[in-house]
Amino acid sequence: MRKIGLFGGTFNPVHNAHISIAEYALDALGLDFVIMLTGGNPPHKKNLKIPDAKLRHIMLKMAVENNEKLIACDFEVNRKEFSYTVNTLEFFKRVYPDDKLYFIMGGDSLDYFEDWYKPERIAKLATLSVYGRGKAHRFDFIKDKYGAEIVNLNGEFYNVSSTNLRKNPDVMRKQVPERVYNFIRKYKLYQLQKSDIEILSDILSEDRLKHSIGVAKMAKHLGELYNEDAQLLERAGLLHDAAKCIPYHDALVMCDELEAEIDPIERTIPALVHPKLGAELVKCLFGITEGKITSAIRCHTVGKSDMTLFDKILFVSDMCEDGRVFPGVNEIRNTAYADIDKAVLMCIEKTIEYNSGRKLYVHPMAYHLRELYLANL
């Protein structure tokens, strides 16, 4: 029977104390390995603004890369519903039915253990492995009330305030793994927030910024017309080209670092890299966690088969905002006000016509979408 540690947290960001606790638990409890779980959307922190879970998980993977017994796991990141501890433990008990689970937690968490969802079930699924922090541990009370097995991790753990760390770059440099710190600096995480326009002014050309403002206005107008979230569409329009001016080879490096899922075709064509990279980059630079915005940015150039109304509005707005001047743009614009699906088809046909006429590559998705929309109009 193996002994498996489970150590979850928001890891906002992961710091050296997190790693020290996990490594101490490995030795003190004789664990075979520790699974470190990046928190997705924990119910007890639902009102707290934190970076996108995927970004926090990327940093966790960097932090544990030199210890093969520490495993970064994205189980909670990928859950669509709230991440309750009991759900996580039940999942891993199904995966490891014959092994013993140790749930690593802070002493302050034990102080309000009764408020957790199904604490009695948690106590049956895993040994509570508590490291000291906060009020005095209520071991006997929890043992008696829930029949819990509890072990105390008596190591000397230095106290790190994540809040202070995020606010103080000098503290952060000392308290997070070097590669994590460099990632935070490169993608400007935890920095004092500027306005969207101020940030875009630093990363876009003047013409590209003007276009983005135009797309924002058009997207907002269409959102109001089609009873979609106009305010959210306005921001999506403003940010949709956030990665447009990044040099091609730099963009490919960033795609790998941010785990942007670009396909082999997109990887070879500079103009097709920026949508999916942009969807990840706005999480860093602008703190975007809204799935509607990232989805629409991701498909605003090539499109996809199952575009939502929100996606379609951004897709069309990019093509026909007021600053666009080309034969047929007024017809697309006027159609957009009356029939968004027909406007999508017109945008697709215009893209095929433009690229074919200049002997440029046409993504297979364009032909697929043309047939799809022709069949449904």
MARVEXDREN-320177 format. One record per residue (C-alpha): residue number from 1; residue in three letters; z, x, y. Coordinates in steps of 0.25 Angstrom, whole numbers, plus 5000, padded with zeros to 4 digits. Layout:
% MARVEXDREN-320177
<n = NUM | res = ALA | Z = Z | X = X | Y = Y>
...
This chain:
% MARVEXDREN-320177
<n = 1 | res = MET | Z = 5000 | X = 5000 | Y = 5000>
<n = 2 | res = ARG | Z = 4996 | X = 5005 | Y = 5013>
<n = 3 | res = LYS | Z = 5004 | X = 5005 | Y = 5026>
<n = 4 | res = ILE | Z = 4996 | X = 5000 | Y = 5038>
<n = 5 | res = GLY | Z = 5000 | X = 5000 | Y = 5053>
<n = 6 | res = LEU | Z = 4994 | X = 4990 | Y = 5062>
<n = 7 | res = PHE | Z = 4996 | X = 4993 | Y = 5077>
<n = 8 | res = GLY | Z = 4990 | X = 4984 | Y = 5087>
<n = 9 | res = GLY | Z = 4990 | X = 4984 | Y = 5102>
<n = 10 | res = THR | Z = 4981 | X = 4981 | Y = 5114>
<n = 11 | res = PHE | Z = 4980 | X = 4996 | Y = 5116>
<n = 12 | res = ASN | Z = 4977 | X = 4995 | Y = 5131>
<n = 13 | res = PRO | Z = 4974 | X = 5006 | Y = 5130>
<n = 14 | res = VAL | Z = 4979 | X = 5013 | Y = 5117>
<n = 15 | res = HIS | Z = 4988 | X = 5025 | Y = 5121>
<n = 16 | res = ASN | Z = 4995 | X = 5037 | Y = 5114>
<n = 17 | res = ALA | Z = 5007 | X = 5029 | Y = 5111>
<n = 18 | res = HIS | Z = 4999 | X = 5019 | Y = 5103>
<n = 19 | res = ILE | Z = 4994 | X = 5030 | Y = 5094>
<n = 20 | res = SER | Z = 5007 | X = 5037 | Y = 5093>
<n = 21 | res = ILE | Z = 5014 | X = 5024 | Y = 5088>
<n = 22 | res = ALA | Z = 5003 | X = 5022 | Y = 5078>
<n = 23 | res = GLU | Z = 5004 | X = 5036 | Y = 5073>
<n = 24 | res = TYR | Z = 5019 | X = 5035 | Y = 5072>
<n = 25 | res = ALA | Z = 5018 | X = 5022 | Y = 5064>
<n = 26 | res = LEU | Z = 5008 | X = 5029 | Y = 5054>
<n = 27 | res = ASP | Z = 5018 | X = 5040 | Y = 5051>
<n = 28 | res = ALA | Z = 5031 | X = 5032 | Y = 5052>
<n = 29 | res = LEU | Z = 5027 | X = 5021 | Y = 5043>
<n = 30 | res = GLY | Z = 5018 | X = 5029 | Y = 5034>
<n = 31 | res = LEU | Z = 5006 | X = 5020 | Y = 5038>
<n = 32 | res = ASP | Z = 4992 | X = 5023 | Y = 5032>
<n = 33 | res = PHE | Z = 4986 | X = 5019 | Y = 5045>
<n = 34 | res = VAL | Z = 4988 | X = 5011 | Y = 5058>
<n = 35 | res = ILE | Z = 4978 | X = 5000 | Y = 5062>
<n = 36 | res = MET | Z = 4978 | X = 5000 | Y = 5077>
<n = 37 | res = LEU | Z = 4973 | X = 4986 | Y = 5082>
<n = 38 | res = THR | Z = 4968 | X = 4984 | Y = 5096>
<n = 39 | res = GLY | Z = 4973 | X = 4971 | Y = 5102>
<n = 40 | res = GLY | Z = 4962 | X = 4961 | Y = 5105>
<n = 41 | res = ASN | Z = 4967 | X = 4949 | Y = 5112>
<n = 42 | res = PRO | Z = 4982 | X = 4949 | Y = 5110>
<n = 43 | res = PRO | Z = 4989 | X = 4935 | Y = 5113>
<n = 44 | res = HIS | Z = 5001 | X = 4941 | Y = 5119>
<n = 45 | res = LYS | Z = 4992 | X = 4949 | Y = 5129>
<n = 46 | res = LYS | Z = 4981 | X = 4939 | Y = 5132>
<n = 47 | res = ASN | Z = 4984 | X = 4939 | Y = 5147>
<n = 48 | res = LEU | Z = 4983 | X = 4954 | Y = 5148>
<n = 49 | res = LYS | Z = 4971 | X = 4960 | Y = 5153>
<n = 50 | res = ILE | Z = 4967 | X = 4972 | Y = 5143>
<n = 51 | res = PRO | Z = 4954 | X = 4979 | Y = 5141>
<n = 52 | res = ASP | Z = 4944 | X = 4974 | Y = 5130>
<n = 53 | res = ALA | Z = 4950 | X = 4975 | Y = 5116>
<n = 54 | res = LYS | Z = 4937 | X = 4983 | Y = 5112>
<n = 55 | res = LEU | Z = 4940 | X = 4994 | Y = 5123>
<n = 56 | res = ARG | Z = 4955 | X = 4995 | Y = 5118>
<n = 57 | res = HIS | Z = 4950 | X = 4996 | Y = 5104>
<n = 58 | res = ILE | Z = 4940 | X = 5007 | Y = 5107>
<n = 59 | res = MET | Z = 4951 | X = 5015 | Y = 5114>
<n = 60 | res = LEU | Z = 4961 | X = 5013 | Y = 5102>
<n = 61 | res = LYS | Z = 4950 | X = 5019 | Y = 5092>
<n = 62 | res = MET | Z = 4949 | X = 5031 | Y = 5101>
<n = 63 | res = ALA | Z = 4964 | X = 5033 | Y = 5101>
<n = 64 | res = VAL | Z = 4965 | X = 5032 | Y = 5086>
<n = 65 | res = GLU | Z = 4953 | X = 5040 | Y = 5082>
<n = 66 | res = ASN | Z = 4960 | X = 5053 | Y = 5078>
<n = 67 | res = ASN | Z = 4970 | X = 5046 | Y = 5068>
<n = 68 | res = GLU | Z = 4963 | X = 5040 | Y = 5056>
<n = 69 | res = LYS | Z = 4976 | X = 5032 | Y = 5053>
<n = 70 | res = LEU | Z = 4975 | X = 5024 | Y = 5066>
<n = 71 | res = ILE | Z = 4964 | X = 5014 | Y = 5065>
<n = 72 | res = ALA | Z = 4960 | X = 5006 | Y = 5077>
<n = 73 | res = CYS | Z = 4957 | X = 4992 | Y = 5073>
<n = 74 | res = ASP | Z = 4949 | X = 4981 | Y = 5081>
<n = 75 | res = PHE | Z = 4954 | X = 4969 | Y = 5073>
<n = 76 | res = GLU | Z = 4961 | X = 4962 | Y = 5085>
<n = 77 | res = VAL | Z = 4950 | X = 4966 | Y = 5095>
<n = 78 | res = ASN | Z = 4940 | X = 4958 | Y = 5087>
<n = 79 | res = ARG | Z = 4948 | X = 4946 | Y = 5085>
<n = 80 | res = LYS | Z = 4944 | X = 4934 | Y = 5094>
<n = 81 | res = GLU | Z = 4957 | X = 4927 | Y = 5094>
<n = 82 | res = PHE | Z = 4970 | X = 4933 | Y = 5099>
<n = 83 | res = SER | Z = 4976 | X = 4945 | Y = 5091>
<n = 84 | res = TYR | Z = 4989 | X = 4940 | Y = 5085>
<n = 85 | res = THR | Z = 4996 | X = 4951 | Y = 5077>
<n = 86 | res = VAL | Z = 4998 | X = 4942 | Y = 5065>
<n = 87 | res = ASN | Z = 4983 | X = 4940 | Y = 5064>
<n = 88 | res = THR | Z = 4981 | X = 4955 | Y = 5064>
<n = 89 | res = LEU | Z = 4991 | X = 4957 | Y = 5053>
<n = 90 | res = GLU | Z = 4986 | X = 4946 | Y = 5044>
<n = 91 | res = PHE | Z = 4972 | X = 4953 | Y = 5045>
<n = 92 | res = PHE | Z = 4977 | X = 4967 | Y = 5041>
<n = 93 | res = LYS | Z = 4985 | X = 4961 | Y = 5030>
<n = 94 | res = ARG | Z = 4973 | X = 4955 | Y = 5024>
<n = 95 | res = VAL | Z = 4966 | X = 4968 | Y = 5026>
<n = 96 | res = TYR | Z = 4977 | X = 4976 | Y = 5020>
<n = 97 | res = PRO | Z = 4984 | X = 4966 | Y = 5010>
<n = 98 | res = ASP | Z = 4991 | X = 4977 | Y = 5002>
<n = 99 | res = ASP | Z = 4996 | X = 4986 | Y = 5013>
<n = 100 | res = LYS | Z = 5008 | X = 4985 | Y = 5022>
<n = 101 | res = LEU | Z = 5005 | X = 4983 | Y = 5037>
<n = 102 | res = TYR | Z = 5014 | X = 4988 | Y = 5048>
<n = 103 | res = PHE | Z = 5012 | X = 4982 | Y = 5062>
<n = 104 | res = ILE | Z = 5015 | X = 4992 | Y = 5073>
<n = 105 | res = MET | Z = 5021 | X = 4986 | Y = 5085>
<n = 106 | res = GLY | Z = 5030 | X = 4989 | Y = 5097>
<n = 107 | res = GLY | Z = 5045 | X = 4985 | Y = 5098>
<n = 108 | res = ASP | Z = 5042 | X = 4977 | Y = 5111>
<n = 109 | res = SER | Z = 5032 | X = 4968 | Y = 5102>
<n = 110 | res = LEU | Z = 5043 | X = 4966 | Y = 5092>
<n = 111 | res = ASP | Z = 5052 | X = 4960 | Y = 5103>
<n = 112 | res = TYR | Z = 5043 | X = 4948 | Y = 5104>
<n = 113 | res = PHE | Z = 5038 | X = 4948 | Y = 5090>
<n = 114 | res = GLU | Z = 5043 | X = 4933 | Y = 5088>
<n = 115 | res = ASP | Z = 5032 | X = 4929 | Y = 5099>
<n = 116 | res = TRP | Z = 5021 | X = 4935 | Y = 5091>
<n = 117 | res = TYR | Z = 5012 | X = 4926 | Y = 5083>
<n = 118 | res = LYS | Z = 5017 | X = 4924 | Y = 5069>
<n = 119 | res = PRO | Z = 5028 | X = 4935 | Y = 5069>
<n = 120 | res = GLU | Z = 5033 | X = 4931 | Y = 5056>
<n = 121 | res = ARG | Z = 5019 | X = 4933 | Y = 5050>
<n = 122 | res = ILE | Z = 5018 | X = 4947 | Y = 5056>
<n = 123 | res = ALA | Z = 5031 | X = 4951 | Y = 5050>
<n = 124 | res = LYS | Z = 5026 | X = 4948 | Y = 5036>
<n = 125 | res = LEU | Z = 5012 | X = 4955 | Y = 5038>
<n = 126 | res = ALA | Z = 5017 | X = 4968 | Y = 5043>
<n = 127 | res = THR | Z = 5029 | X = 4978 | Y = 5045>
<n = 128 | res = LEU | Z = 5032 | X = 4978 | Y = 5060>
<n = 129 | res = SER | Z = 5032 | X = 4993 | Y = 5064>
<n = 130 | res = VAL | Z = 5039 | X = 4993 | Y = 5078>
<n = 131 | res = TYR | Z = 5038 | X = 5005 | Y = 5088>
<n = 132 | res = GLY | Z = 5049 | X = 5005 | Y = 5099>
<n = 133 | res = ARG | Z = 5045 | X = 4999 | Y = 5112>
<n = 134 | res = GLY | Z = 5052 | X = 4988 | Y = 5121>
<n = 135 | res = LYS | Z = 5065 | X = 4981 | Y = 5117>
<n = 136 | res = ALA | Z = 5074 | X = 4984 | Y = 5105>
<n = 137 | res = HIS | Z = 5067 | X = 4980 | Y = 5092>
<n = 138 | res = ARG | Z = 5071 | X = 4967 | Y = 5086>
<n = 139 | res = PHE | Z = 5069 | X = 4972 | Y = 5072>
<n = 140 | res = ASP | Z = 5080 | X = 4964 | Y = 5065>
<n = 141 | res = PHE | Z = 5077 | X = 4951 | Y = 5072>
<n = 142 | res = ILE | Z = 5062 | X = 4952 | Y = 5068>
<n = 143 | res = LYS | Z = 5065 | X = 4956 | Y = 5054>
<n = 144 | res = ASP | Z = 5075 | X = 4945 | Y = 5052>
<n = 145 | res = LYS | Z = 5066 | X = 4934 | Y = 5059>
<n = 146 | res = TYR | Z = 5053 | X = 4938 | Y = 5053>
<n = 147 | res = GLY | Z = 5056 | X = 4946 | Y = 5041>
<n = 148 | res = ALA | Z = 5048 | X = 4957 | Y = 5047>
<n = 149 | res = GLU | Z = 5048 | X = 4972 | Y = 5042>
<n = 150 | res = ILE | Z = 5050 | X = 4981 | Y = 5054>
<n = 151 | res = VAL | Z = 5049 | X = 4996 | Y = 5055>
<n = 152 | res = ASN | Z = 5053 | X = 5004 | Y = 5068>
<n = 153 | res = LEU | Z = 5044 | X = 5015 | Y = 5072>
<n = 154 | res = ASN | Z = 5054 | X = 5024 | Y = 5078>
<n = 155 | res = GLY | Z = 5044 | X = 5034 | Y = 5084>
<n = 156 | res = GLU | Z = 5046 | X = 5039 | Y = 5099>
<n = 157 | res = PHE | Z = 5034 | X = 5032 | Y = 5105>
<n = 158 | res = TYR | Z = 5031 | X = 5035 | Y = 5120>
<n = 159 | res = ASN | Z = 5030 | X = 5023 | Y = 5128>
<n = 160 | res = VAL | Z = 5017 | X = 5020 | Y = 5135>
<n = 161 | res = SER | Z = 5015 | X = 5009 | Y = 5145>
<n = 162 | res = SER | Z = 5000 | X = 5004 | Y = 5143>
<n = 163 | res = THR | Z = 5001 | X = 4997 | Y = 5156>
<n = 164 | res = ASN | Z = 5005 | X = 5010 | Y = 5163>
<n = 165 | res = LEU | Z = 4995 | X = 5018 | Y = 5155>
<n = 166 | res = ARG | Z = 4984 | X = 5009 | Y = 5160>
<n = 167 | res = LYS | Z = 4988 | X = 5010 | Y = 5175>
<n = 168 | res = ASN | Z = 4990 | X = 5025 | Y = 5175>
<n = 169 | res = PRO | Z = 4978 | X = 5034 | Y = 5171>
<n = 170 | res = ASP | Z = 4987 | X = 5046 | Y = 5170>
<n = 171 | res = VAL | Z = 4996 | X = 5040 | Y = 5160>
<n = 172 | res = MET | Z = 4984 | X = 5035 | Y = 5152>
<n = 173 | res = ARG | Z = 4978 | X = 5048 | Y = 5151>
<n = 174 | res = LYS | Z = 4991 | X = 5053 | Y = 5144>
<n = 175 | res = GLN | Z = 4994 | X = 5041 | Y = 5136>
<n = 176 | res = VAL | Z = 4980 | X = 5037 | Y = 5129>
<n = 177 | res = PRO | Z = 4972 | X = 5046 | Y = 5120>
<n = 178 | res = GLU | Z = 4962 | X = 5054 | Y = 5127>
<n = 179 | res = ARG | Z = 4949 | X = 5047 | Y = 5122>
<n = 180 | res = VAL | Z = 4955 | X = 5034 | Y = 5126>
<n = 181 | res = TYR | Z = 4958 | X = 5039 | Y = 5140>
<n = 182 | res = ASN | Z = 4944 | X = 5044 | Y = 5142>
<n = 183 | res = PHE | Z = 4939 | X = 5030 | Y = 5137>
<n = 184 | res = ILE | Z = 4948 | X = 5023 | Y = 5147>
<n = 185 | res = ARG | Z = 4943 | X = 5032 | Y = 5158>
<n = 186 | res = LYS | Z = 4929 | X = 5031 | Y = 5155>
<n = 187 | res = TYR | Z = 4928 | X = 5016 | Y = 5154>
<n = 188 | res = LYS | Z = 4938 | X = 5014 | Y = 5166>
<n = 189 | res = LEU | Z = 4948 | X = 5006 | Y = 5158>
<n = 190 | res = TYR | Z = 4962 | X = 5002 | Y = 5164>
<n = 191 | res = GLN | Z = 4957 | X = 5006 | Y = 5178>
<n = 192 | res = LEU | Z = 4960 | X = 4998 | Y = 5191>
<n = 193 | res = GLN | Z = 4950 | X = 4987 | Y = 5191>
<n = 194 | res = LYS | Z = 4939 | X = 4987 | Y = 5202>
<n = 195 | res = SER | Z = 4930 | X = 4975 | Y = 5204>
<n = 196 | res = ASP | Z = 4918 | X = 4973 | Y = 5195>
<n = 197 | res = ILE | Z = 4909 | X = 4977 | Y = 5207>
<n = 198 | res = GLU | Z = 4916 | X = 4990 | Y = 5210>
<n = 199 | res = ILE | Z = 4915 | X = 4994 | Y = 5195>
<n = 200 | res = LEU | Z = 4901 | X = 4990 | Y = 5194>
<n = 201 | res = SER | Z = 4897 | X = 4998 | Y = 5207>
<n = 202 | res = ASP | Z = 4902 | X = 5010 | Y = 5200>
<n = 203 | res = ILE | Z = 4894 | X = 5008 | Y = 5187>
<n = 204 | res = LEU | Z = 4881 | X = 5001 | Y = 5192>
<n = 205 | res = SER | Z = 4870 | X = 5004 | Y = 5201>
<n = 206 | res = GLU | Z = 4868 | X = 4996 | Y = 5214>
<n = 207 | res = ASP | Z = 4857 | X = 4988 | Y = 5208>
<n = 208 | res = ARG | Z = 4864 | X = 4985 | Y = 5195>
<n = 209 | res = LEU | Z = 4876 | X = 4981 | Y = 5202>
<n = 210 | res = LYS | Z = 4868 | X = 4971 | Y = 5211>
<n = 211 | res = HIS | Z = 4861 | X = 4966 | Y = 5198>
<n = 212 | res = SER | Z = 4875 | X = 4964 | Y = 5192>
<n = 213 | res = ILE | Z = 4880 | X = 4956 | Y = 5204>
<n = 214 | res = GLY | Z = 4867 | X = 4947 | Y = 5203>
<n = 215 | res = VAL | Z = 4869 | X = 4945 | Y = 5188>
<n = 216 | res = ALA | Z = 4884 | X = 4941 | Y = 5191>
<n = 217 | res = LYS | Z = 4879 | X = 4931 | Y = 5201>
<n = 218 | res = MET | Z = 4869 | X = 4925 | Y = 5192>
<n = 219 | res = ALA | Z = 4878 | X = 4924 | Y = 5180>
<n = 220 | res = LYS | Z = 4889 | X = 4917 | Y = 5189>
<n = 221 | res = HIS | Z = 4878 | X = 4907 | Y = 5194>
<n = 222 | res = LEU | Z = 4873 | X = 4904 | Y = 5180>
<n = 223 | res = GLY | Z = 4887 | X = 4903 | Y = 5174>
<n = 224 | res = GLU | Z = 4891 | X = 4892 | Y = 5185>
<n = 225 | res = LEU | Z = 4878 | X = 4885 | Y = 5181>
<n = 226 | res = TYR | Z = 4880 | X = 4885 | Y = 5166>
<n = 227 | res = ASN | Z = 4895 | X = 4883 | Y = 5167>
<n = 228 | res = GLU | Z = 4898 | X = 4897 | Y = 5161>
<n = 229 | res = ASP | Z = 4909 | X = 4906 | Y = 5166>
<n = 230 | res = ALA | Z = 4903 | X = 4910 | Y = 5179>
<n = 231 | res = GLN | Z = 4913 | X = 4920 | Y = 5184>
<n = 232 | res = LEU | Z = 4913 | X = 4927 | Y = 5170>
<n = 233 | res = LEU | Z = 4898 | X = 4927 | Y = 5171>
<n = 234 | res = GLU | Z = 4898 | X = 4933 | Y = 5185>
<n = 235 | res = ARG | Z = 4906 | X = 4945 | Y = 5180>
<n = 236 | res = ALA | Z = 4898 | X = 4946 | Y = 5168>
<n = 237 | res = GLY | Z = 4885 | X = 4947 | Y = 5177>
<n = 238 | res = LEU | Z = 4892 | X = 4957 | Y = 5186>
<n = 239 | res = LEU | Z = 4896 | X = 4966 | Y = 5174>
<n = 240 | res = HIS | Z = 4884 | X = 4964 | Y = 5165>
<n = 241 | res = ASP | Z = 4877 | X = 4978 | Y = 5168>
<n = 242 | res = ALA | Z = 4890 | X = 4986 | Y = 5169>
<n = 243 | res = ALA | Z = 4884 | X = 4996 | Y = 5159>
<n = 244 | res = LYS | Z = 4870 | X = 4996 | Y = 5165>
<n = 245 | res = CYS | Z = 4870 | X = 5009 | Y = 5173>
<n = 246 | res = ILE | Z = 4877 | X = 5018 | Y = 5163>
<n = 247 | res = PRO | Z = 4867 | X = 5029 | Y = 5158>
<n = 248 | res = TYR | Z = 4862 | X = 5026 | Y = 5144>
<n = 249 | res = HIS | Z = 4868 | X = 5037 | Y = 5136>
<n = 250 | res = ASP | Z = 4882 | X = 5035 | Y = 5143>
<n = 251 | res = ALA | Z = 4880 | X = 5020 | Y = 5140>
<n = 252 | res = LEU | Z = 4878 | X = 5023 | Y = 5125>
<n = 253 | res = VAL | Z = 4891 | X = 5032 | Y = 5125>
<n = 254 | res = MET | Z = 4898 | X = 5020 | Y = 5131>
<n = 255 | res = CYS | Z = 4893 | X = 5010 | Y = 5121>
<n = 256 | res = ASP | Z = 4899 | X = 5019 | Y = 5110>
<n = 257 | res = GLU | Z = 4912 | X = 5021 | Y = 5117>
<n = 258 | res = LEU | Z = 4914 | X = 5006 | Y = 5120>
<n = 259 | res = GLU | Z = 4908 | X = 5001 | Y = 5107>
<n = 260 | res = ALA | Z = 4897 | X = 4993 | Y = 5114>
<n = 261 | res = GLU | Z = 4888 | X = 4987 | Y = 5102>
<n = 262 | res = ILE | Z = 4874 | X = 4991 | Y = 5106>
<n = 263 | res = ASP | Z = 4864 | X = 4990 | Y = 5095>
<n = 264 | res = PRO | Z = 4854 | X = 5002 | Y = 5092>
<n = 265 | res = ILE | Z = 4843 | X = 4996 | Y = 5100>
<n = 266 | res = GLU | Z = 4852 | X = 4994 | Y = 5112>
<n = 267 | res = ARG | Z = 4857 | X = 5008 | Y = 5111>
<n = 268 | res = THR | Z = 4843 | X = 5014 | Y = 5113>
<n = 269 | res = ILE | Z = 4839 | X = 5006 | Y = 5125>
<n = 270 | res = PRO | Z = 4847 | X = 5009 | Y = 5138>
<n = 271 | res = ALA | Z = 4845 | X = 4996 | Y = 5144>
<n = 272 | res = LEU | Z = 4852 | X = 4989 | Y = 5132>
<n = 273 | res = VAL | Z = 4864 | X = 4997 | Y = 5132>
<n = 274 | res = HIS | Z = 4871 | X = 4992 | Y = 5144>
<n = 275 | res = PRO | Z = 4874 | X = 4977 | Y = 5140>
<n = 276 | res = LYS | Z = 4883 | X = 4980 | Y = 5128>
<n = 277 | res = LEU | Z = 4889 | X = 4992 | Y = 5135>
<n = 278 | res = GLY | Z = 4892 | X = 4984 | Y = 5147>
<n = 279 | res = ALA | Z = 4899 | X = 4974 | Y = 5139>
<n = 280 | res = GLU | Z = 4909 | X = 4984 | Y = 5134>
<n = 281 | res = LEU | Z = 4909 | X = 4992 | Y = 5148>
<n = 282 | res = VAL | Z = 4914 | X = 4979 | Y = 5156>
<n = 283 | res = LYS | Z = 4926 | X = 4979 | Y = 5147>
<n = 284 | res = CYS | Z = 4930 | X = 4993 | Y = 5152>
<n = 285 | res = LEU | Z = 4926 | X = 4992 | Y = 5166>
<n = 286 | res = PHE | Z = 4929 | X = 4978 | Y = 5170>
<n = 287 | res = GLY | Z = 4939 | X = 4974 | Y = 5159>
<n = 288 | res = ILE | Z = 4930 | X = 4963 | Y = 5154>
<n = 289 | res = THR | Z = 4936 | X = 4956 | Y = 5141>
<n = 290 | res = GLU | Z = 4928 | X = 4943 | Y = 5143>
<n = 291 | res = GLY | Z = 4919 | X = 4942 | Y = 5131>
<n = 292 | res = LYS | Z = 4909 | X = 4933 | Y = 5138>
<n = 293 | res = ILE | Z = 4906 | X = 4944 | Y = 5148>
<n = 294 | res = THR | Z = 4905 | X = 4955 | Y = 5138>
<n = 295 | res = SER | Z = 4896 | X = 4947 | Y = 5129>
<n = 296 | res = ALA | Z = 4886 | X = 4943 | Y = 5140>
<n = 297 | res = ILE | Z = 4885 | X = 4958 | Y = 5145>
<n = 298 | res = ARG | Z = 4883 | X = 4962 | Y = 5131>
<n = 299 | res = CYS | Z = 4870 | X = 4953 | Y = 5130>
<n = 300 | res = HIS | Z = 4865 | X = 4952 | Y = 5144>
<n = 301 | res = THR | Z = 4853 | X = 4961 | Y = 5141>
<n = 302 | res = VAL | Z = 4849 | X = 4959 | Y = 5127>
<n = 303 | res = GLY | Z = 4855 | X = 4945 | Y = 5125>
<n = 304 | res = LYS | Z = 4860 | X = 4940 | Y = 5111>
<n = 305 | res = SER | Z = 4858 | X = 4928 | Y = 5102>
<n = 306 | res = ASP | Z = 4871 | X = 4921 | Y = 5105>
<n = 307 | res = MET | Z = 4872 | X = 4922 | Y = 5120>
<n = 308 | res = THR | Z = 4882 | X = 4913 | Y = 5126>
<n = 309 | res = LEU | Z = 4879 | X = 4906 | Y = 5139>
<n = 310 | res = PHE | Z = 4887 | X = 4917 | Y = 5146>
<n = 311 | res = ASP | Z = 4879 | X = 4927 | Y = 5140>
<n = 312 | res = LYS | Z = 4866 | X = 4920 | Y = 5144>
<n = 313 | res = ILE | Z = 4870 | X = 4919 | Y = 5158>
<n = 314 | res = LEU | Z = 4872 | X = 4934 | Y = 5160>
<n = 315 | res = PHE | Z = 4859 | X = 4937 | Y = 5152>
<n = 316 | res = VAL | Z = 4851 | X = 4928 | Y = 5161>
<n = 317 | res = SER | Z = 4859 | X = 4932 | Y = 5174>
<n = 318 | res = ASP | Z = 4855 | X = 4947 | Y = 5171>
<n = 319 | res = MET | Z = 4841 | X = 4944 | Y = 5171>
<n = 320 | res = CYS | Z = 4839 | X = 4934 | Y = 5183>
<n = 321 | res = GLU | Z = 4850 | X = 4937 | Y = 5193>
<n = 322 | res = ASP | Z = 4845 | X = 4936 | Y = 5207>
<n = 323 | res = GLY | Z = 4842 | X = 4951 | Y = 5209>
<n = 324 | res = ARG | Z = 4832 | X = 4951 | Y = 5197>
<n = 325 | res = VAL | Z = 4818 | X = 4951 | Y = 5201>
<n = 326 | res = PHE | Z = 4807 | X = 4950 | Y = 5191>
<n = 327 | res = PRO | Z = 4796 | X = 4940 | Y = 5187>
<n = 328 | res = GLY | Z = 4802 | X = 4928 | Y = 5181>
<n = 329 | res = VAL | Z = 4816 | X = 4930 | Y = 5186>
<n = 330 | res = ASN | Z = 4817 | X = 4918 | Y = 5195>
<n = 331 | res = GLU | Z = 4812 | X = 4909 | Y = 5183>
<n = 332 | res = ILE | Z = 4823 | X = 4915 | Y = 5174>
<n = 333 | res = ARG | Z = 4833 | X = 4913 | Y = 5185>
<n = 334 | res = ASN | Z = 4830 | X = 4898 | Y = 5187>
<n = 335 | res = THR | Z = 4830 | X = 4896 | Y = 5172>
<n = 336 | res = ALA | Z = 4843 | X = 4902 | Y = 5171>
<n = 337 | res = TYR | Z = 4849 | X = 4891 | Y = 5180>
<n = 338 | res = ALA | Z = 4843 | X = 4880 | Y = 5171>
<n = 339 | res = ASP | Z = 4843 | X = 4885 | Y = 5157>
<n = 340 | res = ILE | Z = 4850 | X = 4898 | Y = 5153>
<n = 341 | res = ASP | Z = 4844 | X = 4899 | Y = 5139>
<n = 342 | res = LYS | Z = 4830 | X = 4898 | Y = 5145>
<n = 343 | res = ALA | Z = 4834 | X = 4909 | Y = 5155>
<n = 344 | res = VAL | Z = 4839 | X = 4918 | Y = 5144>
<n = 345 | res = LEU | Z = 4826 | X = 4916 | Y = 5137>
<n = 346 | res = MET | Z = 4818 | X = 4920 | Y = 5149>
<n = 347 | res = CYS | Z = 4827 | X = 4932 | Y = 5151>
<n = 348 | res = ILE | Z = 4824 | X = 4937 | Y = 5137>
<n = 349 | res = GLU | Z = 4809 | X = 4934 | Y = 5139>
<n = 350 | res = LYS | Z = 4809 | X = 4942 | Y = 5152>
<n = 351 | res = THR | Z = 4816 | X = 4954 | Y = 5145>
<n = 352 | res = ILE | Z = 4806 | X = 4954 | Y = 5134>
<n = 353 | res = GLU | Z = 4794 | X = 4953 | Y = 5144>
<n = 354 | res = TYR | Z = 4800 | X = 4964 | Y = 5153>
<n = 355 | res = ASN | Z = 4803 | X = 4974 | Y = 5142>
<n = 356 | res = SER | Z = 4790 | X = 4972 | Y = 5134>
<n = 357 | res = GLY | Z = 4782 | X = 4973 | Y = 5146>
<n = 358 | res = ARG | Z = 4788 | X = 4987 | Y = 5149>
<n = 359 | res = LYS | Z = 4788 | X = 4991 | Y = 5134>
<n = 360 | res = LEU | Z = 4803 | X = 4991 | Y = 5134>
<n = 361 | res = TYR | Z = 4811 | X = 4988 | Y = 5122>
<n = 362 | res = VAL | Z = 4815 | X = 4973 | Y = 5119>
<n = 363 | res = HIS | Z = 4827 | X = 4971 | Y = 5112>
<n = 364 | res = PRO | Z = 4825 | X = 4962 | Y = 5099>
<n = 365 | res = MET | Z = 4836 | X = 4953 | Y = 5105>
<n = 366 | res = ALA | Z = 4827 | X = 4948 | Y = 5116>
<n = 367 | res = TYR | Z = 4816 | X = 4943 | Y = 5106>
<n = 368 | res = HIS | Z = 4827 | X = 4937 | Y = 5098>
<n = 369 | res = LEU | Z = 4833 | X = 4930 | Y = 5110>
<n = 370 | res = ARG | Z = 4819 | X = 4925 | Y = 5114>
<n = 371 | res = GLU | Z = 4816 | X = 4918 | Y = 5101>
<n = 372 | res = LEU | Z = 4830 | X = 4912 | Y = 5101>
<n = 373 | res = TYR | Z = 4830 | X = 4906 | Y = 5115>
<n = 374 | res = LEU | Z = 4815 | X = 4902 | Y = 5113>
<n = 375 | res = ALA | Z = 4820 | X = 4894 | Y = 5100>
<n = 376 | res = ASN | Z = 4831 | X = 4887 | Y = 5108>
<n = 377 | res = LEU | Z = 4825 | X = 4883 | Y = 5121>
